[in-house]
Amino acid sequence: MMEILEGSHAVAEAVKRCRPQVIAAYPITPQTHIVEALASMVADCELDADYICVESEFSALSACLGASAAGSRVYSATTSQGLALMFEVCFNVAGMRQPIVMTIANRAMGAPLNIWNDQQDSISLRDAGWMQFYAEDNQEASDLHYIAYKVAEDHDVLLPAMVCFDGFILTHTYEPVDIPTQEEIDAFLPPYNPVNILDAKNPMSLGMYATPDYYMEFRYEIEEAMKRSRKIFAEVGAEFGETFGRDYSGMVEGYRLDDADTAFVAMGSICGTVKDAIDEMREDGKKVGLLKIRSFRPFPSEEVKASLAGVSKVAVLDKNISLGQKGAVALEVKDALYGTGTEVLDYIIALGGRDVRKRDVRAVADLAEKGIGDRFYGLRTEVL
């Protein structure tokens, strides 16, 4: 049913329909509305789950890890410094192969303190072993939670997943969102069927000490599971499309790319602005297009290479920076296009919530056509 919902509440409604049995989270702006709504649902007996009040994000994910190891479907949400406080546990969750789903309301990292949106927080945990899916709007943010659980809990994957959507730009924006019925989601997403469960009657250990003789093999197994998740994501995304009419089988999504000379590459809500700017530039005769990255981990290198074949210039809009190098997305795209001769230019943009308008996208296109890139876009040199 189509409803006008705040993004955070749309995500909470989606999570409710996934029937998590344990929720543990610590409030932090701009994620707070999600867990407030879920707490109310549990208190009002709309959702049959244990809601664990904790004293920090470290405790929140630790509680989720224990509950998941005991066989429960588990959920949490966080952002920015809160995610940083979970850093240690994030690696443990992936290493113990627990399919926890967590919403990341993307927000800048301090210092300086900044509560507005960029994607530095989740990007900083790209190597933890979590799948990372990025939403363009609140419909996609809501839908990706159903898909994330189904992919994460697949026995050929068994990895945790982050569903990332832009803080404030999406979390606090009201949009029409189609929320499937509980019965429809029950048919799409069956109850969690864990492989191994901590059980006092059948004792076992998880996350044990591993010497150099064994540690590397654990990391290899995570990498192989991440590779297998590509196929599972495509299958689940296609099944979702057949069931609900919104196809998410692609880990990337092209927009007016067929005859493009210059292609933008981006993740998250900025893609909507880029699409509008592309429509205007097309009217002016500019052959521009967009490749939206939906899955950053696993990174769809083959799909990126195929989608950008024939493009002469690629302008990556990175709402993060790997300090000392470039933006994280640009590095991945450069790797995917290595040997093709395609020029990849990186633009660090919109850090700390700085607004991006259609005129900014046009300006980036002009810079890319001149071969000027690998820079902060919109830098206020007068305050340096």
DOLO-472718 format. One record per residue: residue in three letters; z negated, y negated, x of N, C-alpha, C in turn. Coordinates in steps of 0.2 Angstrom, whole numbers, padded with zeros to 4 digits, always signed. Layout:
ALAZYXZYXZYX
...
END
This chain:
MET+0000+0006+0004+0000+0000+0000+0000-0006+0004
MET+0004-0011+0003+0005-0017+0007-0001-0022+0005
GLU-0005-0024+0010-0010-0029+0009-0010-0034+0014
ILE-0012-0040+0013-0013-0046+0017-0020-0045+0021
LEU-0019-0043+0027-0025-0041+0031-0026-0045+0038
GLU-0032-0047+0040-0033-0049+0047-0031-0043+0051
GLY-0028-0045+0057-0027-0039+0062-0032-0034+0063
SER-0038-0037+0065-0044-0033+0066-0046-0028+0060
HIS-0045-0031+0054-0047-0027+0048-0042-0022+0047
ALA-0035-0024+0048-0030-0019+0048-0031-0013+0052
VAL-0033-0014+0058-0035-0009+0063-0041-0005+0061
ALA-0046-0008+0058-0052-0005+0056-0050+0000+0050
GLU-0046-0002+0045-0043+0002+0040-0040+0008+0042
ALA-0036+0007+0048-0032+0013+0050-0037+0018+0054
VAL-0042+0015+0057-0047+0020+0061-0050+0023+0055
LYS-0052+0020+0050-0056+0024+0044-0052+0030+0042
ARG-0045+0029+0041-0041+0034+0038-0040+0040+0044
CYS-0042+0038+0050-0041+0044+0055-0048+0048+0055
ARG-0052+0046+0051-0059+0050+0050-0062+0051+0057
PRO-0064+0046+0061-0068+0048+0067-0075+0050+0064
GLN-0078+0054+0068-0084+0057+0066-0090+0053+0070
VAL-0088+0050+0076-0093+0046+0079-0090+0040+0082
ILE-0093+0034+0081-0091+0027+0083-0096+0024+0087
ALA-0095+0022+0093-0100+0018+0097-0096+0013+0100
ALA-0099+0007+0099-0095+0001+0102-0100-0005+0102
TYR-0099-0010+0107-0103-0015+0108-0099-0022+0106
PRO-0101-0026+0102-0097-0032+0100-0095-0036+0106
ILE-0089-0038+0106-0087-0043+0111-0081-0047+0108
THR-0080-0053+0109-0075-0057+0106-0068-0055+0110
PRO-0063-0054+0107-0061-0055+0100-0061-0048+0096
GLN-0064-0043+0099-0064-0036+0096-0069-0036+0090
THR-0074-0040+0090-0080-0039+0086-0078-0037+0078
HIS-0073-0041+0076-0072-0040+0069-0070-0032+0067
ILE-0067-0029+0072-0065-0022+0071-0072-0018+0070
VAL-0076-0018+0074-0082-0014+0074-0087-0016+0068
GLU-0087-0023+0067-0091-0025+0061-0088-0022+0055
ALA-0082-0022+0054-0079-0019+0048-0081-0011+0047
LEU-0080-0008+0053-0081-0001+0053-0089+0001+0052
ALA-0093-0004+0054-0100-0003+0053-0102-0004+0046
SER-0098-0008+0043-0099-0009+0035-0097-0003+0031
MET-0091+0000+0034-0088+0005+0030-0093+0011+0031
VAL-0096+0012+0036-0101+0018+0037-0107+0016+0033
ALA-0110+0010+0033-0116+0008+0029-0115+0009+0022
ASP-0109+0008+0020-0107+0008+0013-0105+0015+0010
CYS-0105+0020+0015-0103+0027+0014-0096+0028+0012
GLU-0092+0023+0014-0084+0023+0014-0082+0028+0019
LEU-0085+0028+0025-0083+0032+0030-0089+0037+0033
ASP-0088+0043+0033-0093+0048+0035-0093+0049+0042
ALA-0096+0044+0046-0096+0045+0053-0103+0042+0055
ASP-0105+0044+0061-0111+0042+0065-0109+0036+0068
TYR-0112+0030+0067-0111+0024+0070-0117+0023+0075
ILE-0116+0023+0082-0121+0022+0087-0121+0015+0089
CYS-0127+0012+0088-0128+0005+0091-0131+0006+0098
VAL-0127+0003+0103-0129+0004+0110-0130-0003+0113
GLU-0132-0003+0119-0134-0009+0122-0129-0012+0127
SER-0124-0009+0128-0118-0011+0132-0112-0007+0131
GLU-0106-0010+0134-0100-0006+0133-0100+0001+0138
PHE-0104+0000+0143-0105+0006+0147-0108+0012+0143
SER-0113+0010+0139-0116+0015+0135-0112+0017+0129
ALA-0108+0012+0127-0104+0014+0121-0099+0020+0123
LEU-0095+0019+0128-0090+0024+0130-0094+0030+0133
SER-0100+0030+0136-0104+0036+0138-0106+0040+0131
ALA-0108+0036+0126-0109+0040+0120-0103+0043+0117
CYS-0097+0040+0117-0091+0043+0115-0089+0049+0119
LEU-0090+0048+0125-0089+0054+0130-0093+0060+0128
GLY-0099+0059+0127-0103+0065+0125-0101+0068+0118
ALA-0100+0063+0114-0098+0066+0107-0092+0069+0107
SER-0087+0067+0111-0081+0070+0111-0081+0077+0114
ALA-0085+0077+0120-0086+0084+0123-0090+0089+0118
ALA-0093+0086+0113-0097+0091+0108-0092+0093+0103
GLY-0086+0090+0103-0081+0092+0098-0079+0087+0093
SER-0082+0081+0093-0081+0076+0088-0074+0072+0089
ARG-0071+0070+0084-0066+0064+0084-0070+0058+0085
VAL-0068+0054+0090-0072+0048+0093-0068+0042+0093
TYR-0071+0036+0092-0068+0030+0092-0072+0024+0095
SER-0069+0020+0099-0072+0014+0101-0067+0008+0102
ALA-0070+0002+0103-0065-0004+0104-0069-0008+0109
THR-0065-0012+0112-0068-0017+0117-0062-0022+0119
THR-0064-0026+0124-0059-0031+0127-0062-0033+0134
SER-0058-0036+0138-0060-0040+0144-0065-0037+0148
GLN-0071-0041+0149-0076-0039+0153-0080-0033+0150
GLY-0079-0032+0144-0082-0026+0141-0079-0020+0143
LEU-0072-0020+0144-0068-0014+0146-0070-0013+0154
ALA-0071-0019+0157-0072-0018+0164-0079-0015+0165
LEU-0084-0016+0161-0090-0013+0161-0090-0005+0160
MET-0084-0003+0156-0083+0004+0155-0079+0007+0161
PHE-0077+0004+0166-0073+0006+0171-0074+0013+0173
GLU-0081+0014+0175-0083+0021+0178-0082+0026+0173
VAL-0084+0025+0167-0083+0030+0161-0076+0031+0159
CYS-0072+0026+0160-0065+0027+0158-0062+0033+0163
PHE-0063+0033+0169-0061+0038+0173-0064+0045+0172
ASN-0070+0045+0170-0073+0051+0168-0070+0054+0162
VAL-0069+0050+0157-0066+0052+0150-0059+0056+0152
ALA-0055+0052+0156-0049+0055+0157-0049+0062+0161
GLY-0054+0061+0166-0055+0067+0171-0058+0073+0167
MET-0061+0072+0162-0064+0077+0158-0060+0079+0152
ARG-0054+0076+0151-0049+0077+0146-0051+0077+0139
GLN-0054+0071+0138-0057+0070+0131-0052+0065+0127
PRO-0050+0067+0122-0045+0063+0118-0047+0057+0114
ILE-0051+0053+0117-0054+0047+0114-0049+0042+0113
VAL-0049+0039+0107-0044+0033+0106-0049+0027+0105
MET-0046+0022+0109-0050+0015+0109-0045+0009+0109
THR-0047+0005+0104-0043-0001+0103-0045-0006+0109
ILE-0040-0009+0112-0041-0015+0116-0038-0021+0113
ALA-0043-0026+0112-0040-0032+0109-0039-0037+0115
ASN-0033-0037+0118-0032-0039+0125-0035-0046+0126
ARG-0038-0047+0131-0041-0054+0133-0041-0055+0140
ALA-0041-0061+0143-0041-0063+0150-0048-0060+0153
MET-0047-0059+0160-0053-0057+0163-0056-0064+0167
GLY-0062-0064+0167-0066-0070+0171-0067-0067+0178
ALA-0069-0072+0182-0070-0079+0181-0063-0083+0183
PRO-0062-0089+0180-0067-0092+0175-0067-0089+0169
LEU-0073-0090+0165-0073-0087+0158-0068-0090+0154
ASN-0065-0085+0151-0059-0087+0146-0059-0081+0141
ILE-0059-0083+0134-0059-0078+0129-0052-0077+0126
TRP-0047-0081+0128-0041-0080+0125-0036-0075+0128
ASN-0031-0074+0125-0027-0068+0126-0022-0068+0133
ASP-0023-0063+0137-0017-0060+0141-0019-0053+0141
GLN-0015-0049+0146-0016-0042+0146-0019-0039+0152
GLN-0022-0044+0156-0025-0042+0162-0030-0036+0162
ASP-0034-0036+0156-0039-0031+0155-0037-0024+0155
SER-0032-0023+0151-0030-0016+0150-0026-0014+0156
ILE-0022-0019+0159-0017-0017+0164-0022-0015+0171
SER-0028-0018+0171-0032-0017+0177-0034-0010+0177
LEU-0034-0006+0171-0036+0001+0171-0030+0006+0170
ARG-0024+0003+0172-0018+0007+0171-0018+0014+0175
ASP-0022+0014+0180-0022+0021+0184-0028+0025+0182
ALA-0032+0024+0177-0038+0028+0175-0036+0034+0172
GLY-0030+0035+0170-0028+0042+0166-0028+0041+0159
TRP-0028+0035+0156-0027+0034+0149-0020+0032+0147
MET-0018+0035+0142-0011+0032+0139-0013+0025+0137
GLN-0008+0021+0137-0008+0014+0135-0002+0012+0131
PHE-0004+0011+0124+0002+0009+0119+0001+0001+0117
TYR+0006-0003+0117+0005-0010+0116+0009-0011+0109
ALA+0006-0015+0105+0009-0017+0098+0011-0024+0098
GLU+0017-0025+0095+0020-0032+0094+0017-0036+0088
ASP+0015-0032+0083+0012-0035+0077+0007-0031+0074
ASN+0004-0033+0069-0002-0030+0066+0000-0023+0062
GLN+0006-0023+0060+0008-0016+0057+0009-0011+0062
GLU+0012-0013+0068+0012-0008+0074+0005-0007+0076
ALA+0001-0011+0077-0006-0010+0079-0009-0005+0075
SER-0009-0006+0069-0012-0001+0064-0009+0006+0065
ASP-0002+0006+0064+0001+0013+0064+0000+0016+0071
LEU+0000+0013+0077-0001+0016+0083-0008+0020+0084
HIS-0013+0018+0079-0019+0022+0080-0018+0029+0077
TYR-0014+0030+0072-0013+0037+0069-0009+0041+0074
ILE-0004+0038+0077+0000+0041+0082-0004+0043+0088
ALA-0008+0038+0091-0012+0039+0097-0017+0045+0096
TYR-0020+0046+0090-0025+0052+0089-0021+0058+0090
LYS-0015+0058+0086-0011+0064+0086-0008+0066+0093
VAL-0006+0061+0097-0004+0063+0104-0009+0065+0108
ALA-0015+0061+0108-0021+0062+0112-0024+0069+0111
GLU-0024+0071+0105-0027+0078+0103-0023+0084+0104
ASP-0016+0083+0105-0012+0088+0106-0014+0092+0112
HIS-0014+0099+0111-0017+0103+0117-0012+0103+0123
ASP-0006+0100+0123-0002+0100+0129-0004+0093+0132
VAL-0008+0089+0129-0009+0082+0132-0017+0082+0133
LEU-0021+0081+0128-0028+0081+0129-0030+0075+0134
LEU-0028+0069+0133-0029+0063+0137-0032+0058+0132
PRO-0036+0053+0134-0038+0047+0130-0032+0042+0129
ALA-0033+0038+0124-0027+0033+0123-0030+0026+0121
MET-0027+0021+0124-0029+0014+0122-0023+0012+0118
VAL-0025+0009+0112-0020+0005+0108-0022-0002+0109
CYS-0017-0006+0112-0018-0013+0115-0015-0018+0110
PHE-0018-0023+0108-0015-0028+0104-0018-0035+0106
ASP-0014-0040+0105-0016-0046+0108-0022-0050+0105
GLY-0027-0051+0108-0033-0054+0106-0031-0061+0102
PHE-0034-0063+0097-0033-0069+0093-0026-0069+0090
ILE-0021-0069+0094-0014-0070+0092-0013-0065+0086
LEU-0016-0058+0087-0015-0053+0082-0022-0052+0079
THR-0027-0051+0083-0033-0049+0080-0036-0054+0074
HIS-0034-0060+0075-0037-0065+0070-0031-0068+0065
THR-0026-0065+0065-0020-0067+0061-0019-0063+0055
TYR-0018-0066+0049-0017-0062+0043-0009-0061+0042
GLU-0008-0055+0041-0001-0053+0040+0000-0047+0035
PRO+0005-0046+0031+0006-0040+0027+0006-0034+0031
VAL+0002-0029+0029+0002-0023+0033+0001-0017+0028
ASP+0006-0013+0029+0006-0007+0024+0001-0002+0027
ILE-0004+0000+0023-0009+0005+0025-0008+0011+0021
PRO-0006+0016+0024-0005+0023+0020-0012+0025+0016
THR-0011+0029+0011-0017+0032+0008-0021+0037+0012
GLN-0027+0038+0011-0031+0043+0015-0027+0050+0014
GLU-0025+0051+0008-0022+0058+0007-0015+0058+0012
GLU-0012+0053+0012-0006+0053+0017-0008+0054+0024
ILE-0013+0051+0026-0015+0051+0033-0018+0058+0034
ASP-0022+0061+0030-0024+0068+0030-0019+0073+0031
ALA-0013+0072+0028-0008+0076+0029-0004+0076+0036
PHE-0004+0069+0038-0001+0068+0045-0005+0070+0050
LEU-0012+0068+0050-0016+0069+0055-0022+0074+0054
PRO-0021+0080+0056-0026+0086+0054-0033+0084+0058
PRO-0038+0088+0056-0044+0087+0059-0044+0089+0066
TYR-0048+0086+0071-0048+0088+0078-0049+0095+0079
ASN-0045+0098+0083-0046+0105+0085-0047+0106+0092
PRO-0054+0105+0095-0055+0104+0102-0054+0111+0105
VAL-0052+0111+0112-0051+0117+0115-0058+0120+0118
ASN-0061+0115+0121-0068+0117+0124-0073+0113+0120
ILE-0079+0116+0119-0085+0112+0116-0091+0113+0119
LEU-0095+0108+0121-0102+0109+0123-0106+0112+0118
ASP-0108+0118+0119-0112+0122+0114-0118+0126+0118
ALA-0124+0124+0115-0130+0127+0119-0130+0135+0118
LYS-0126+0138+0113-0126+0145+0112-0121+0148+0117
ASN-0116+0144+0119-0111+0146+0124-0110+0141+0130
PRO-0115+0141+0134-0116+0136+0139-0110+0135+0144
MET-0108+0129+0145-0102+0128+0150-0103+0121+0153
SER-0100+0119+0158-0101+0113+0161-0094+0109+0161
LEU-0094+0102+0161-0089+0098+0161-0090+0093+0166
GLY-0085+0091+0169-0085+0085+0174-0090+0087+0180
MET-0089+0093+0183-0093+0095+0188-0091+0092+0195
TYR-0095+0093+0200-0093+0091+0207-0087+0095+0209
ALA-0083+0091+0212-0077+0095+0215-0076+0093+0222
THR-0076+0098+0227-0075+0097+0234-0067+0095+0235
PRO-0066+0093+0242-0059+0092+0243-0054+0098+0242
ASP-0057+0104+0242-0053+0110+0240-0050+0110+0233
TYR-0053+0106+0229-0051+0106+0221-0050+0100+0218
TYR-0052+0094+0221-0051+0087+0217-0044+0086+0216
MET-0040+0086+0221-0033+0084+0220-0029+0088+0215
GLU-0031+0094+0214-0028+0098+0208-0030+0095+0201
PHE-0036+0093+0201-0038+0090+0194-0034+0084+0193
ARG-0033+0079+0198-0028+0073+0197-0021+0075+0195
TYR-0019+0081+0199-0012+0083+0197-0012+0085+0190
GLU-0017+0089+0187-0016+0091+0180-0016+0085+0176
ILE-0020+0080+0177-0019+0074+0173-0012+0071+0173
GLU-0009+0071+0179-0003+0068+0180+0002+0072+0176
GLU+0002+0079+0176+0006+0083+0172+0005+0082+0165
ALA-0001+0081+0162-0002+0080+0155+0001+0074+0153
MET+0000+0069+0157+0003+0062+0156+0011+0063+0155
LYS+0014+0067+0159+0021+0068+0159+0023+0071+0152
ARG+0019+0076+0150+0020+0080+0144+0019+0076+0138
SER+0015+0070+0139+0014+0066+0133+0020+0062+0131
ARG+0025+0061+0135+0031+0058+0133+0035+0062+0127
LYS+0035+0068+0128+0039+0072+0123+0035+0072+0117
ILE+0028+0073+0117+0024+0073+0111+0024+0066+0108
PHE+0024+0061+0111+0024+0054+0108+0031+0053+0104
ALA+0036+0056+0107+0043+0055+0104+0043+0059+0097
GLU+0040+0065+0098+0040+0070+0092+0035+0067+0086
VAL+0029+0064+0088+0025+0062+0083+0027+0055+0080
GLY+0030+0051+0085+0033+0045+0082+0039+0046+0077
ALA+0043+0051+0079+0048+0052+0074+0045+0055+0067
GLU+0040+0059+0068+0037+0062+0062+0034+0057+0058
PHE+0031+0052+0061+0028+0046+0057+0034+0042+0054
GLY+0039+0041+0057+0045+0038+0054+0048+0041+0048
GLU+0048+0048+0049+0051+0052+0043+0046+0052+0037
THR+0039+0051+0039+0034+0051+0033+0033+0044+0030
PHE+0033+0039+0034+0031+0033+0032+0036+0027+0033
GLY+0042+0029+0036+0048+0025+0036+0048+0020+0042
ARG+0043+0021+0046+0043+0016+0052+0043+0021+0058
ASP+0049+0021+0062+0050+0026+0067+0047+0023+0074
TYR+0043+0027+0077+0040+0025+0083+0041+0030+0089
SER+0047+0033+0088+0049+0039+0093+0051+0036+0099
GLY+0052+0029+0100+0054+0027+0106+0049+0023+0110
MET+0048+0025+0116+0043+0022+0120+0045+0015+0122
VAL+0051+0013+0121+0054+0007+0122+0058+0005+0116
GLU+0059-0001+0115+0063-0003+0109+0068-0009+0111
GLY+0074-0008+0110+0079-0014+0112+0081-0018+0106
TYR+0082-0025+0108+0084-0030+0103+0090-0033+0105
ARG+0096-0033+0102+0102-0036+0104+0104-0035+0111
LEU+0103-0029+0113+0104-0027+0121+0111-0025+0122
ASP+0115-0023+0117+0121-0019+0118+0126-0023+0122
ASP+0127-0029+0122+0131-0033+0126+0128-0038+0130
ALA+0121-0037+0131+0118-0043+0135+0119-0043+0142
ASP+0120-0049+0145+0120-0050+0152+0113-0051+0155
THR+0109-0054+0151+0102-0055+0154+0097-0052+0148
ALA+0093-0048+0151+0088-0045+0146+0081-0047+0148
PHE+0077-0049+0143+0070-0050+0144+0066-0043+0143
VAL+0061-0042+0147+0057-0036+0146+0050-0039+0145
ALA+0046-0036+0140+0040-0039+0138+0036-0034+0134
MET+0029-0035+0133+0025-0031+0129+0021-0035+0125
GLY+0019-0032+0119+0015-0036+0114+0018-0041+0110
SER+0013-0046+0108+0016-0051+0103+0021-0056+0105
ILE+0021-0057+0111+0026-0061+0114+0033-0059+0112
CYS+0034-0053+0111+0041-0050+0109+0044-0053+0103
GLY+0039-0055+0098+0042-0058+0092+0044-0065+0093
THR+0041-0069+0098+0044-0076+0100+0050-0075+0103
VAL+0051-0070+0108+0057-0069+0112+0063-0067+0107
LYS+0061-0063+0102+0067-0061+0097+0069-0067+0094
ASP+0065-0072+0091+0067-0078+0088+0071-0082+0093
ALA+0069-0083+0099+0072-0087+0104+0079-0084+0105
ILE+0080-0077+0106+0086-0074+0107+0091-0075+0101
ASP+0089-0075+0095+0093-0076+0090+0096-0083+0090
GLU+0092-0088+0092+0095-0095+0093+0099-0095+0099
MET+0098-0092+0104+0102-0092+0110+0109-0089+0109
ARG+0108-0084+0105+0115-0080+0103+0119-0085+0099
GLU+0116-0089+0095+0121-0094+0091+0124-0099+0096
ASP+0121-0100+0102+0124-0104+0107+0128-0101+0112
GLY+0129-0094+0110+0134-0090+0114+0131-0087+0120
LYS+0124-0087+0121+0121-0084+0127+0120-0076+0125
LYS+0123-0072+0130+0122-0065+0129+0115-0063+0132
VAL+0110-0063+0128+0103-0061+0130+0101-0056+0125
GLY+0096-0052+0127+0093-0047+0123+0086-0045+0126
LEU+0082-0041+0122+0075-0039+0124+0074-0032+0124
LEU+0070-0030+0129+0068-0023+0129+0060-0023+0129
LYS+0058-0021+0123+0051-0021+0122+0048-0014+0125
ILE+0043-0015+0129+0039-0009+0131+0033-0007+0126
ARG+0034-0001+0123+0028+0001+0119+0023+0005+0122
SER+0025+0009+0127+0021+0013+0131+0021+0011+0138
PHE+0015+0009+0141+0015+0007+0148+0013+0013+0152
ARG+0008+0017+0149+0006+0023+0152+0007+0029+0147
PRO+0011+0034+0147+0016+0035+0153+0021+0029+0153
PHE+0023+0027+0159+0029+0022+0159+0036+0026+0158
PRO+0040+0023+0153+0046+0026+0152+0052+0024+0156
SER+0051+0026+0163+0056+0024+0168+0063+0026+0166
GLU+0064+0032+0163+0071+0034+0162+0074+0030+0156
GLU+0070+0029+0151+0072+0025+0145+0073+0018+0147
VAL+0069+0015+0152+0071+0008+0154+0077+0008+0158
LYS+0078+0012+0162+0085+0013+0166+0091+0013+0161
ALA+0090+0018+0156+0096+0019+0152+0097+0012+0147
SER+0091+0009+0145+0092+0004+0140+0095-0003+0144
LEU+0094-0003+0150+0096-0009+0154+0102-0008+0158
ALA+0105-0002+0157+0112-0001+0160+0117-0006+0158
GLY+0120-0009+0162+0125-0014+0161+0123-0021+0161
VAL+0116-0022+0161+0113-0029+0161+0113-0031+0169
SER+0115-0038+0170+0116-0040+0177+0109-0043+0179
LYS+0105-0046+0174+0099-0049+0176+0093-0047+0171
VAL+0087-0046+0174+0082-0044+0170+0076-0049+0171
ALA+0074-0052+0166+0068-0057+0166+0062-0054+0163
VAL+0057-0052+0167+0051-0049+0165+0046-0054+0164
LEU+0043-0054+0158+0038-0058+0156+0031-0055+0156
ASP+0027-0056+0161+0021-0053+0163+0015-0057+0161
LYS+0011-0054+0156+0005-0058+0154-0001-0055+0158
ASN+0000-0054+0165-0005-0051+0169-0002-0052+0176
ILE-0006-0051+0181-0003-0052+0188-0007-0047+0193
SER-0004-0043+0196-0007-0039+0202-0007-0043+0208
LEU-0013-0046+0209-0013-0052+0214-0011-0049+0221
GLY-0007-0053+0224-0005-0051+0231+0002-0048+0230
GLN+0004-0046+0224+0011-0043+0223+0014-0047+0217
LYS+0016-0044+0212+0020-0047+0206+0016-0045+0200
GLY+0019-0046+0194+0016-0043+0188+0017-0036+0187
ALA+0012-0033+0184+0012-0025+0184+0019-0022+0180
VAL+0021-0026+0175+0027-0023+0172+0033-0024+0176
ALA+0034-0030+0180+0039-0031+0184+0040-0025+0189
LEU+0034-0024+0192+0034-0018+0197+0037-0012+0195
GLU+0035-0010+0188+0037-0004+0185+0044-0004+0184
VAL+0047-0010+0182+0054-0010+0180+0058-0010+0186
LYS+0056-0014+0192+0059-0013+0198+0060-0006+0200
ASP+0054-0002+0200+0055+0005+0202+0060+0009+0198
ALA+0060+0007+0191+0064+0011+0187+0071+0010+0188
LEU+0073+0003+0190+0080+0001+0191+0082+0001+0199
TYR+0077+0004+0203+0079+0005+0210+0086+0008+0211
GLY+0090+0005+0215+0096+0008+0217+0102+0006+0212
THR+0100+0003+0207+0106+0001+0202+0109-0006+0203
GLY+0106-0010+0208+0109-0016+0209+0107-0022+0204
THR+0103-0020+0199+0101-0025+0194+0096-0029+0197
GLU+0097-0036+0196+0092-0041+0198+0086-0041+0194
VAL+0080-0040+0196+0074-0040+0192+0070-0046+0194
LEU+0069-0051+0190+0065-0057+0191+0059-0057+0187
ASP+0053-0059+0190+0047-0059+0187+0044-0066+0185
TYR+0041-0066+0179+0038-0073+0177+0031-0071+0175
ILE+0026-0074+0178+0019-0073+0176+0018-0079+0171
ILE+0016-0077+0165+0017-0081+0159+0011-0081+0154
ALA+0009-0086+0151+0004-0086+0146-0003-0083+0148
LEU-0005-0084+0154-0012-0081+0156-0017-0085+0153
GLY-0022-0082+0151-0028-0086+0148-0027-0089+0142
GLY-0021-0086+0138-0020-0089+0131-0015-0095+0131
ARG-0012-0097+0137-0008-0102+0136-0002-0101+0132
ASP+0000-0105+0127+0005-0104+0122+0012-0103+0125
VAL+0016-0099+0121+0023-0098+0123+0027-0100+0117
ARG+0031-0104+0118+0036-0106+0112+0043-0104+0114
LYS+0047-0104+0109+0054-0102+0110+0057-0106+0115
ARG+0055-0113+0116+0058-0117+0121+0056-0114+0128
ASP+0051-0111+0129+0049-0108+0135+0053-0102+0137
VAL+0055-0098+0132+0059-0092+0133+0066-0094+0135
ARG+0068-0100+0132+0075-0103+0134+0075-0105+0141
ALA+0069-0108+0143+0068-0111+0150+0068-0105+0155
VAL+0065-0099+0153+0065-0093+0157+0072-0091+0158
ALA+0076-0090+0152+0083-0088+0152+0087-0092+0157
ASP+0086-0099+0157+0090-0103+0161+0088-0102+0169
LEU+0082-0101+0170+0080-0099+0177+0083-0093+0179
ALA+0083-0088+0175+0085-0081+0177+0093-0082+0178
GLU+0096-0086+0174+0104-0086+0175+0105-0089+0182
LYS+0100-0093+0184+0101-0097+0191+0098-0092+0197
GLY+0095-0087+0195+0092-0082+0200+0086-0085+0203
ILE+0082-0089+0199+0076-0092+0201+0070-0088+0197
GLY+0066-0084+0201+0061-0080+0197+0055-0079+0202
ASP+0052-0074+0200+0046-0072+0204+0041-0077+0205
ARG+0039-0080+0200+0034-0086+0200+0030-0086+0194
PHE+0025-0091+0194+0021-0092+0188+0025-0097+0184
TYR+0026-0096+0177+0030-0100+0173+0025-0105+0170
GLY+0027-0112+0170+0023-0117+0167+0017-0119+0171
LEU+0017-0118+0177+0011-0119+0181+0010-0127+0181
ARG+0004-0129+0180+0002-0136+0180+0001-0138+0187
THR+0006-0140+0191+0004-0142+0198+0000-0148+0199
GLU+0000-0152+0194-0004-0158+0195-0012-0157+0195
VAL-0014-0151+0193-0021-0150+0193-0023-0145+0199
LEU-0018-0143+0203-0020-0139+0208-0023-0143+0214
END
